[in-house]
Amino acid sequence: MNLRPSYSKEVSLTLSNIEPLITTRQAATLVGLSHRTLESMRIKGDGPEYLQLGRAIRYEICELERWIESNRKAASSEQRYD
């Protein structure tokens, strides 16, 4: 008797096609903030998108990159106040 679940090709996922998830401390290091600052931003809704898996908070690197780009500002010398 085969007790292994059968997986269809359309539903099967492997670690090779899923981006690794990183912890709050790892994400904070990547974006140059303290983990406490990143936690505070998450609570306020100001930080990058994250995943909550049970009690664990995880970040996708692509979301961190998107968040960094969305916060790009022009140099203050280029801003005009008409």
N, C-alpha and C positions, 0 to 999 in steps of 0.2 A: 504494500500500500504506500503510495506516494503522498507524504504529508507536506511537501513543499508547495507554497502557493504558486500558481501559474500567473505569469505576467504577459500582457500583450505588448507588442512593440510600441504601440502608441502611448502607453502609460508608463513604461519602464523609465526610470531615472537612474543615472549613475553619477558618481561624484565627479566624473570628468566633464559633465555638461552642466554642473551647478557651481556658481561662484562661491568660494569659501566665505563663511561668515566670520567676522572678527568681534572681539569683545570691546567693551567701552574703553578700557585702558589702551588697547591696540589702536582703536579709532582715534582716540585723543592724541596719541603719539603721532599718528599719520597727519592729522590736521594742525598739530602744533599747539594744542590746548591741554590743560590739565584734565584728568578724568572727572574731577569735581565740577569744573566748568561745563563740560559736555553733559554731565548728568543734570545740572541746573538748567541748561538750555533745553534739554529733552522735556523736563517737567513744565517749563514755560511754553513749549511748543515752538521754540526758536531754532532748534538745531536740525541736523540732518534727519531724514527718515530712517527709521529703525524697525527691527522685528522683535516682537516679544514672543518667545517660545517658552511657555510655562512661566517660570520666574526669571529666565535668562533673557537679557537684552543683547541683541546682536546687530551688527551693521554690515551692509554690503559695500564693498569698496567703490563700486560704480555710483552708489548713492552719495557717498562722501565726496567723490569727484564732482558730481552734479551740484551738490550743495556749495562746494567751494566756488565753482563757476558762477552760480547764481548770486554770490556775494561779492563779485568783482565790482569795483568802483573805479571811476575815472580819477585821475590825480586832481587834487583840489585846485591846482593852477589851471586845469582845463574846464572847471565848472564856471558857469556864468550866472550871475545874479542880476537879471535885468529888471 
